[in-house]
Amino acid sequence: MKVKEKLNKGRPTISFEFFPPKTEEQEKHLFEVLVELQAFKPDFASVTYGALGTTRERSFHWIKVIKEKFKIEPVAHLTCVAATKDSIAVQLNELEGMGVENILALRGDPPEGATDFTPPPDGFRFAKELAAFIKKNKPSFCLGVAGFPEDQTKIGYLKEKIAAGGEYVITQLFFDNRYYFDFVENCRKAGIVAPIIPGIMPIVSLKQIKKMTKICGASIPVELFDRLEAPNADVEALGVEYAIAQCRELLNNGVPGIHFFVMNQSGPISSILKNLSF
């Protein structure tokens, strides 16, 4: 089933994002994570796609596992990084052959150490170009795009991605709900009517979240940061507690769903969902 159809069921959706494991041990762990999180009956689950296409084979493998073994609707990530039009066309055919109906079209991050994004010859410079190519060549795919609540200057560009074929939006992670609410309000004023699903990442490691926020440009509220850095702080417990409160406020204000950046860990997500009513 397409994500846009899930979003029209009159209730908030639950969705997860995983990354493809690199080792046999990590594969076993992800399988166990999926077993636990399957119990929450997610509406869909996405699988990330590594820089330079390095995880394509593993990403598509786990897309297939999620769909066939766990009966969860998969969303495949496709990025502009190192992607030519021919290579994307091949991947679209492969995904179509697997029965996948949903794609998240992203520009993707430059390789580590690079300061600028440089597309390959006959590639895509912007996510809107990738989205338009997908819709032109495989219009049956349901297409999602990314939104950035802490960067209001990108709303005009988001509108272009929607015009290119985006049918729903998943936001970058954020920790202050005001960013999301203001973002949605300004998107509506700009004429964007597509559902905007908030992306939530529970904090489980201070080192990890510092790295993630640096990469994506998100910020951590000072009060929360101080609590996380306090001596003997139980970072994961604080992160789960904060995410529960954050999700409750979002749900109480009528969000179309919540997309959890799982980081391939089931414990924090399970604790959060057991405390929420969808």
Secondary structure as GFF3:
##gff-version 3
##sequence-region A 1 278
A	DSSP	alpha_helix	3	6	.	.	.	ID=ss1
A	DSSP	beta_strand	13	18	.	.	.	ID=ss2
A	DSSP	alpha_helix	24	38	.	.	.	ID=ss3
A	DSSP	beta_strand	44	47	.	.	.	ID=ss4
A	DSSP	three_ten_helix	51	53	.	.	.	ID=ss5
A	DSSP	alpha_helix	56	68	.	.	.	ID=ss6
A	DSSP	beta_strand	74	79	.	.	.	ID=ss7
A	DSSP	alpha_helix	85	97	.	.	.	ID=ss8
A	DSSP	beta_strand	102	106	.	.	.	ID=ss9
A	DSSP	alpha_helix	127	137	.	.	.	ID=ss10
A	DSSP	beta_strand	142	147	.	.	.	ID=ss11
A	DSSP	three_ten_helix	152	154	.	.	.	ID=ss12
A	DSSP	alpha_helix	155	163	.	.	.	ID=ss13
A	DSSP	beta_strand	168	173	.	.	.	ID=ss14
A	DSSP	alpha_helix	177	189	.	.	.	ID=ss15
A	DSSP	beta_strand	196	200	.	.	.	ID=ss16
A	DSSP	alpha_helix	206	216	.	.	.	ID=ss17
A	DSSP	alpha_helix	222	229	.	.	.	ID=ss18
A	DSSP	alpha_helix	235	252	.	.	.	ID=ss19
A	DSSP	beta_strand	257	261	.	.	.	ID=ss20
A	DSSP	alpha_helix	266	274	.	.	.	ID=ss21
###
